[in-house]
Amino acid sequence: MSPSPARCVPMARRDRSASRPVCFPVRFWFVLLLALLCGSAARAEDTSAPEIPGGIIYPGLGLHGYAGPHNGADLSLQLWVEFRQLLIDLEAMSCGGQGKVLFWFGGSAGAVLGSGRHAPFVMGGLGYLSHGMWDQSGYDAVSASGELGWLWFRDRRFLQIASSIRVLLPIHKVSGFGGEPSGAFVMLNLRLLL
């Protein structure tokens, strides 16, 4: 007995672009960041840079891709202070993806873990995180921030570059409405310090 015509007709391919939102390619930026970090370490070109200016304030622009309760991309403005090995960062970022909005404003402090022209850094801090669509599904929370990265061209007065991986973890909900925090955000950051 031959199969019915309905079974013999191939199913039309579903258009996934209509049901799936366009997301920032987080894996691409993660691989790029790892390649940059490994390439710099392999060159072993970490010569001392005694002329690195200390106590300089840099305004900056940032590009961030993130994954977590939802994926997306964002832009940020920051004020970065480098005083010898000490780093201080004040930052405001706003972004969106998958129909959600993520806003973060906070500060971090940390240290440069080397004295060369290119050097790793580590920072931690606190901030205000707003996530969702400012409706019953969203929340406002105090969040902790931890960051590990690489600072490039520290001897320049202008156009230093910072690349890093950051984790934003909501630790205390502050609004009386909305949902509960549903997990951490992992971010890949690329900043241009002007």
N, C-alpha and C positions, 0 to 999 in steps of 0.2 A: 504494500500500500504506500503510495507516494505521499510525502508530507504536504500539509495544506499550504496554499500560496502565502498565507500570512507568515509562516515560519521560514519560507525560502527567501523572502524579501529582506535584504540587509537593513538594519536600523540606521536611520540618518544620524550622522555625528552631531552631538549636542554642541551648541555654541557656548563654550564656557566663559567667554569674555563678558556675556551679558549677566551671568549670575555671580561671577567672581570679581571682586574689586581689584583694581590695579594696586599692587603693593610695591614698596621700595625693595630693591633686591638686597636684603640684609646679608645673605650669604656671600654675594659678590664683594661687599665692603669688608666683611670679616676676612675673606681670603686675601684681599688687597692689603689690609692692615697687617696681617701676619707676614705677608711677603716683604713689606717694607721693614718691619721690625727685624726679621731674620736676615735680610740683605744688609742692613746697617750693621748688625752684630758680626756678620761674616767678614765684612771689609776690615774690621779692627782698625778703623781710622779715628779712634777716639783720642786725638791729641789734646793736650791741655790747652785751655783757652783763657789765659789770664785777663784778656781784654773784654771778657763778657761783662756788659754793663749790669750793675746791680741797682736795685731801687727804682726800676723803671715801670711805669704804668702803661699797659697796652690795651687799647680798645680792640675788640675782635668780632669776627663773624664766624658762625659755626654751621656746619651741615651735619645732621645726625640721622641715622637709620636705626630703627628699634624693633624689637620683638618682645612679646609678652602676652598679656590678655588680648591685645590686638597688635598688628604690625603697621608700621607707617614710617614717615619721614618728617623731619622738622628743620627749622632754621632757628638760630639763636643769636643773641647779642650778649657780649660779656665784657667785663673789665678785669684784666689779668694783671697781677702785680708779681714781679719776680725780683726778690731781694736776695742776691747771692744764691743760696740753695733753697730758700723758702719760696713757696708759691701760694698765692691767694687768688681765688676766682669768684667773682660775682656774676651770675648768669641768669638770663631769662630766655626760655625757649617755648615756642608754640608750634604745634604740629597737628597733623591729622592723618587718618588712614582707616579704611574699612568703615567709614561712617562715624568714626569716633574722633574726639579731640583730646589732646594731651597738652597740658600747660604746666610748666615747672619754673619756679623762681627760687633761687637759693644761693648759698655760698659754700665754698670748699676751701680747705687749706691742706697743704702737703709739702713735699720736698722733692727736689731734683736729686736723683741717685747717682750723680756723676759730675765731673767738672769739664767735660769735653764740649765740643761744638754741637754734637748730637748726644742726648742723654735721656735715659728713662726717668719717669716721674710717677709718684703715687699721691693721691689726694682722697680726702674723705670730708663729708659735710652733711648739712641738713637743708631742707627746703620745703616749699609748699607745692603740693601736687594736686592738680584738678584733672579728673579723667572722666570721659563719657560725653554726654550731650547736654549737661546741666539739667537733667531731668531725673526721674526716679531711678534710672539705671546707672547714673554717675555717682561720683563721690569726690570729696575734698579731704586731703590727708596731709599730715606731716610725713615727710619721707627722708630716709637716709640715702646718702649717695656715696658710692665707692668707685674709684677710678684708677686705672693703671694705663700708662701710655708712654709715648716717646715725644720729646721736644726736639725739633729740628732747627738748625741754624741759630743757635743761641747767641752767637757773636754778632748777629745783625741787629741794628737799631730798629729796623722796620721789617715786616713780612716774615716773622717767625711762624713756624707751622707746628701745631700740636695734634697728634693722632692718638686715640685712646679707646679703651673699652670701659664702659661705665655701667653700673647696676644702680637702678633707682628702686628702693624698697619702701612701700607705704608702711609706716609703723604705728600711726595713730590717726583715726578718722576724726575730723574736726567739725564736719557739718552734721546737722540733725536730720538730713534727708538723704535719699539716694541709697544705692547699694553698698555692699561691703567691698573693701579692697580685695581683688582676686589674684594677686601675685605681683612679682617683680617685673620690671622692664630692663632688658639688656640692650644697651645702646652702643653703636659704633660712631665715634665722633671724629670730625676733621675740622680744626679751627685754623683760621688765618688771623694772626695777631698783627694789627696795623701799627 
